[in-house]
Amino acid sequence: MTRFAFSIHARDGKARTGTIAMRRGEIRTPAFMPVGTAATVKAMRAQEVRAAGADIILGNTYHLMLRPTAERIHRLGGLHSFMGWDRPILTDSGGYQVMSLSSLTKRTENGVTFASHLDGSRHLMSPERSMEIQRLLGSDIVMAFDELVALPAPREVVKDAMDRSMRWAARSRAAFDAGGDHAAGAALFGIQQGGLDERLRAESATALRAIGFDGYAIGGLAVGEGQPAMFGVLDYATGQLPEEAPRYLMGVGKPDDIVGAVVRGVDMFDCVLPTRSGRNGQAFTHDGPLNLRNAAHAEDLRPLDEDCRCPVCHGPQAASRAYLHHLIKSGEMLGAMLLTQHNIGFYQQLMAGLRTAIAQQRLGDFAASFLARYQAKGRFAQ
């Protein structure tokens, strides 16, 4: 049984393409992980997500802890069986949701006490509890518990959160390693913090290296700093992390964010944008995002994207922009389902294109061509 093995097959500048081998299958990198917050990639069935090209999905520790509870999922056979997904699952640690969704949080060295957004009940999330939840879920890649800081923030606030996150990373490592059979078959990723400060990022990377992890995430970005600032951090952050391990940029992002991050050496991504945008009438295309609510699409018989190979754009059941506009304006569930299926397919095709370009040593041309077309009409939905 292969627990975790990362192989780099080709490099182009800082970018790499390779595979992560795990007991439930291989993950081709660079990889985009669709977000399955509540044991579902919203508006899609598991087999559709796989058919789109996804090798791995992300589950949400915070939400699943509250409903239906990790204990119930464990009794029902684990998250894979529960949601009908037999390939790798990465579970986040819950740190982001504790910051973004809860009210009246109280942070101590032990962990974070928070109020459930569902019923106001009080819970303590600590490194040990986060590892326990992820073990009960049966995830393949477990994330260390950390503290996230929204940007901008004073340096002392960012440093305090980073230092605490590194202490929590050591506790996460110990709690994960005590997990018996689950630890023997799963992997643990540490999360680098430090905001936009290069020295704090370096301190964090040094601490994580000393603890030792299977992979390393770049956390604390995509929280309000903007793309130029994010890219500024990625220019040095990937080089601070071990070359032989995968690098995961958490919560990113838009297609042009992903292209820029791959160029800078990132291997893994996740984001709610493809699914959330689909539910809100927005489609991602090679020519930029489209807002299907706009009247301009009412009599447009073209597919969303002539160069997209997803079933929504091509094939016997392809849908026109006019039909999708009608579905969205009418509030029909099918509209959200089809746009989500297209968006997930578009993202997976982008990742496949990036992998091929790296393998063929033409990433620079691929990125320039993609970005020139994608950004031609600006960064707003048409």
Secondary structure by P-SEA (a helix, b strand, c coil): cccbbbbbccccccbbbbbbbcccccccccbbbccccccccccccaaaaaaaccccbbbbaaaaaaaccaaaaaaacccccccccccbbbbccaaaaaacccccccccccbbbbbbcccbbbbbbcaaaaaaaaaaacccbbbcbbbbbcccccaaaaaaaaaaaaaaaaaaaaaaaacccccccbbbbbbbbbcccaaaaaaaaaaaaaacccccccccccccccaaaaaaaaccccccccccbbbbbcccccaaaaaaaaaacccccccaaaaaaaaaccccccccccccccccccccccccccccccccccccccccaaaaaaaaaaccaaaaaaaaaaaaaaaaaaaaaaaaaaaaccaaaaaaaaaaaaaccccccc
